[in-house]
Amino acid sequence: MSDQKRYANKLQGSRVLVIGGSSGIGFCIAEACHEYGALVTIASSDSSKIEAAVSKLHSTYPSAKSNVHSQIVDLSNRDTLESELKNLFEQTVKIMGGEKLDHVIFTAGDALATMKLADMTMDSILKAGQIRFFAPLLAAKFIPQYVEISHKSSYIITTGSISERPMPDWSVIGSFAGGHHSMVRNLALDLKPIRVNGVSPGVVDTELWKMPKEQKDQLMEQMSRKMATGTPGRPEWVAESFLGLMRDYNVDGAMIRTDGGGLFM
């Protein structure tokens, strides 16, 4: 048998763009990619948060000063969304030496817009889907131009367990989340051979839960009782699902669920 390393680090030297990587799951993905030797660009709309995220990586990993970059992108404006995305891809490729990307990961999100049916308006529905649905769909337009055309490349979209387990007052967000499943499968055909997959986290203890610590701790305890693992997810755990999708060249058009068994509890 030859001395070929079939399981060598597949992320070493790869170029990864994490859209929404300044905190939570996205930050942990960026950190893990760097640990595996990838060149990483973190994109976010919040300049202070992205500066803090990059600064944290630079202080933790000396090599990050040359391998981790940041880009500001505003996905919240319907009229400028396409130009913002185009500029993001252009600038990311530029700062990575003009080489095309290997992986694009979309984890960006905003506050969860739960609403009652009586309160729904066309504007509120469109606003709820702006960043979580329309942005990742439109971003796919730029994948063929700025990502290596190969089965080794990937685009990964993030959804949520509400796509499979409905709850009252979540019809708007749930509809967009369910749409991610179809988005992944259809884009896998439109972008082939570039692989397109999705990750569906359940309850994850991140900064997205904007509430007092005591209230958040109580909520996490309640959620834990509804999970087979008995504990809410951690962003660094969920990041492993994204790493697996990048490295398994045989996964395409799939939605990976990482929810602590919450779906069947």
C-alpha positions as CSV (number, residue, x, y, z in Angstrom):
1,M,0.0,0.0,0.0
2,S,1.3,3.4,-0.9
3,D,2.1,6.1,1.7
4,Q,-0.7,8.4,0.3
5,K,-2.5,10.3,3.0
6,R,-6.2,9.8,2.1
7,Y,-7.4,11.6,5.2
8,A,-5.1,14.6,5.1
9,N,-6.5,18.0,6.1
10,K,-8.7,19.0,3.3
11,L,-9.2,22.6,4.5
12,Q,-5.5,23.4,4.6
13,G,-4.9,26.4,2.3
14,S,-8.6,26.6,1.3
15,R,-10.3,30.0,1.0
16,V,-13.5,30.4,3.0
17,L,-16.0,33.2,3.2
18,V,-18.2,33.2,6.3
19,I,-21.2,35.6,5.9
20,G,-22.4,36.4,9.4
21,G,-19.2,35.3,11.1
22,S,-18.7,37.9,13.7
23,S,-20.5,36.0,16.5
24,G,-22.2,32.7,17.5
25,I,-22.0,29.8,15.1
26,G,-20.5,31.8,12.3
27,F,-17.6,32.9,14.5
28,C,-16.9,29.3,15.6
29,I,-16.9,28.2,12.0
30,A,-14.4,30.8,11.1
31,E,-12.2,30.0,14.1
32,A,-12.3,26.2,13.3
33,C,-11.5,26.8,9.6
34,H,-8.5,28.9,10.7
35,E,-7.4,26.1,13.1
36,Y,-7.4,23.7,10.1
37,G,-5.2,26.1,8.0
38,A,-7.8,27.8,5.9
39,L,-7.7,31.5,4.8
40,V,-10.8,33.0,6.2
41,T,-12.8,36.2,5.5
42,I,-15.5,37.1,8.0
43,A,-18.3,39.3,6.7
44,S,-20.8,41.2,8.9
45,S,-22.8,44.4,9.0
46,D,-21.7,45.4,12.5
47,S,-18.2,47.0,12.2
48,S,-17.7,46.9,16.0
49,K,-18.6,43.3,16.3
50,I,-16.5,42.2,13.4
51,E,-13.5,44.2,14.7
52,A,-13.9,42.5,18.0
53,A,-14.2,39.1,16.4
54,V,-11.1,39.5,14.2
55,S,-9.2,41.0,17.1
56,K,-10.0,38.0,19.3
57,L,-8.8,35.6,16.6
58,H,-5.6,37.6,16.1
59,S,-4.8,37.6,19.8
60,T,-5.6,33.9,20.1
61,Y,-3.8,32.7,17.0
62,P,-0.7,34.7,15.9
63,S,-1.0,33.2,12.4
64,A,-4.5,34.7,12.1
65,K,-3.0,38.2,11.4
66,S,-2.2,37.1,7.9
67,N,-4.9,34.4,7.4
68,V,-8.1,36.0,8.8
69,H,-9.7,39.0,7.2
70,S,-12.9,41.0,7.5
71,Q,-15.4,42.6,5.2
72,I,-18.4,44.9,6.0
73,V,-21.6,44.0,4.2
74,D,-25.1,45.3,4.7
75,L,-27.7,42.8,3.7
76,S,-30.7,44.7,5.2
77,N,-31.5,47.0,2.3
78,R,-33.6,45.5,-0.4
79,D,-32.5,48.1,-3.0
80,T,-28.8,47.6,-2.4
81,L,-28.6,43.9,-1.6
82,E,-27.3,42.7,-5.0
83,S,-24.6,45.4,-5.2
84,E,-23.5,44.7,-1.6
85,L,-23.2,41.0,-2.3
86,K,-21.3,41.5,-5.5
87,N,-18.9,43.9,-3.8
88,L,-18.4,41.4,-1.0
89,F,-17.4,38.6,-3.3
90,E,-15.1,40.9,-5.4
91,Q,-13.3,42.3,-2.4
92,T,-13.0,38.9,-0.6
93,V,-11.3,37.4,-3.7
94,K,-9.1,40.4,-4.0
95,I,-7.8,40.3,-0.4
96,M,-7.2,36.6,-0.8
97,G,-4.7,37.2,-3.5
98,G,-7.1,37.1,-6.5
99,E,-7.7,33.3,-6.1
100,K,-11.3,32.1,-6.3
101,L,-13.0,30.8,-3.1
102,D,-13.4,27.2,-2.1
103,H,-16.3,27.5,0.4
104,V,-19.0,30.1,1.1
105,I,-21.0,29.7,4.3
106,F,-24.1,31.8,5.1
107,T,-25.0,32.1,8.8
108,A,-26.2,35.7,8.8
109,G,-29.4,36.4,10.7
110,D,-31.3,39.1,12.5
111,A,-33.7,39.2,15.4
112,L,-36.3,36.4,15.1
113,A,-39.4,38.2,13.8
114,T,-42.2,36.1,15.5
115,M,-45.6,37.7,14.8
116,K,-49.3,36.8,15.1
117,L,-51.3,36.3,11.9
118,A,-53.4,39.4,12.7
119,D,-50.2,41.5,12.7
120,M,-48.8,40.3,9.4
121,T,-48.3,42.8,6.6
122,M,-46.6,42.5,3.3
123,D,-43.8,44.8,4.5
124,S,-43.3,42.8,7.7
125,I,-43.1,39.5,5.8
126,L,-40.6,40.9,3.3
127,K,-38.5,42.4,6.2
128,A,-38.5,39.0,8.0
129,G,-37.1,37.3,5.0
130,Q,-34.6,39.9,3.9
131,I,-31.5,38.6,5.5
132,R,-32.5,35.0,6.3
133,F,-34.0,34.0,3.0
134,F,-33.6,36.5,0.1
135,A,-29.9,37.3,0.9
136,P,-28.6,33.7,0.8
137,L,-30.7,33.0,-2.4
138,L,-29.3,36.1,-4.2
139,A,-25.8,35.3,-3.0
140,A,-26.0,32.1,-5.1
141,K,-25.9,34.3,-8.2
142,F,-22.3,35.1,-7.6
143,I,-21.1,31.6,-6.6
144,P,-20.2,30.5,-10.2
145,Q,-18.1,33.6,-10.8
146,Y,-16.2,33.7,-7.6
147,V,-16.0,30.1,-6.4
148,E,-13.9,27.3,-7.9
149,I,-16.1,25.1,-10.2
150,S,-15.4,21.8,-8.5
151,H,-17.1,19.1,-6.4
152,K,-14.6,20.0,-3.7
153,S,-16.2,23.5,-3.4
154,S,-19.3,24.2,-1.5
155,Y,-22.0,26.7,-0.5
156,I,-23.6,26.1,2.9
157,I,-26.9,27.7,4.0
158,T,-28.1,27.9,7.6
159,T,-31.8,27.3,8.5
160,G,-33.4,26.3,11.8
161,S,-35.5,23.6,13.5
162,I,-38.6,25.7,13.1
163,S,-38.5,24.5,9.5
164,E,-39.6,21.0,10.7
165,R,-41.2,21.6,14.1
166,P,-43.9,24.4,14.0
167,M,-44.7,26.6,16.9
168,P,-47.4,29.3,17.4
169,D,-46.6,32.7,15.9
170,W,-43.7,31.4,13.9
171,S,-45.5,31.0,10.6
172,V,-43.5,33.7,8.8
173,I,-40.0,32.7,9.9
174,G,-41.1,29.0,9.6
175,S,-42.1,29.5,6.0
176,F,-38.7,31.0,5.1
177,A,-36.9,28.3,7.1
178,G,-38.8,25.6,5.3
179,G,-37.9,27.2,2.0
180,H,-34.3,26.8,2.8
181,H,-34.7,23.0,2.3
182,S,-36.0,23.5,-1.2
183,M,-33.4,26.2,-1.8
184,V,-30.6,23.8,-1.0
185,R,-31.8,21.1,-3.3
186,N,-32.6,23.3,-6.2
187,L,-29.3,25.3,-6.0
188,A,-27.4,22.0,-5.9
189,L,-28.7,21.4,-9.4
190,D,-28.2,25.0,-10.6
191,L,-24.6,25.3,-9.2
192,K,-23.3,21.7,-9.9
193,P,-20.7,20.5,-9.6
194,I,-20.3,23.0,-6.7
195,R,-22.0,21.3,-3.8
196,V,-24.8,23.1,-1.9
197,N,-25.9,21.9,1.5
198,G,-27.7,23.2,4.6
199,V,-27.4,23.0,8.3
200,S,-30.4,23.1,10.6
201,P,-29.5,23.8,14.2
202,G,-32.0,23.5,17.1
203,V,-31.7,25.6,20.2
204,V,-28.1,26.9,20.5
205,D,-26.8,29.0,23.3
206,T,-25.5,32.1,21.4
207,E,-25.7,35.9,21.6
208,L,-28.8,35.8,19.4
209,W,-31.0,35.4,22.5
210,K,-31.2,39.1,23.4
211,M,-32.5,39.0,27.0
212,P,-31.2,39.4,30.5
213,K,-28.8,36.5,31.6
214,E,-31.1,35.2,34.3
215,Q,-34.0,35.0,31.8
216,K,-31.9,33.4,29.2
217,D,-30.6,30.8,31.7
218,Q,-34.2,29.9,32.6
219,L,-35.1,29.6,28.9
220,M,-32.1,27.3,28.2
221,E,-33.1,25.1,31.2
222,Q,-36.6,24.8,29.9
223,M,-35.4,24.0,26.4
224,S,-33.0,21.4,27.8
225,R,-35.9,19.3,29.1
226,K,-37.2,19.1,25.5
227,M,-33.9,17.8,24.1
228,A,-32.8,14.1,24.2
229,T,-29.2,15.3,25.0
230,G,-30.5,17.2,28.0
231,T,-28.6,20.3,27.1
232,P,-28.8,23.1,24.5
233,G,-26.3,23.2,21.7
234,R,-23.1,25.1,21.8
235,P,-21.9,27.0,18.7
236,E,-18.6,25.2,18.7
237,W,-20.4,21.9,18.5
238,V,-22.7,23.0,15.7
239,A,-19.7,24.3,13.7
240,E,-18.6,20.6,13.3
241,S,-21.5,20.0,11.0
242,F,-20.3,22.8,8.7
243,L,-16.8,21.4,8.7
244,G,-18.0,17.9,7.8
245,L,-20.0,19.3,4.8
246,M,-17.0,21.1,3.5
247,R,-14.8,18.0,3.8
248,D,-17.2,15.3,2.5
249,Y,-17.1,15.8,-1.2
250,N,-20.0,13.3,-1.6
251,V,-22.6,15.3,0.3
252,D,-24.8,17.5,-2.0
253,G,-28.3,18.8,-1.7
254,A,-28.6,17.7,1.9
255,M,-29.9,19.3,5.0
256,I,-28.0,18.3,8.2
257,R,-29.9,18.5,11.4
258,T,-28.0,19.2,14.7
259,D,-30.6,19.8,17.4
260,G,-29.8,17.5,20.4
261,G,-32.7,15.2,19.4
262,G,-35.2,18.0,19.9
263,L,-37.3,17.0,16.8
264,F,-38.4,13.7,18.3
265,M,-38.9,14.8,21.9
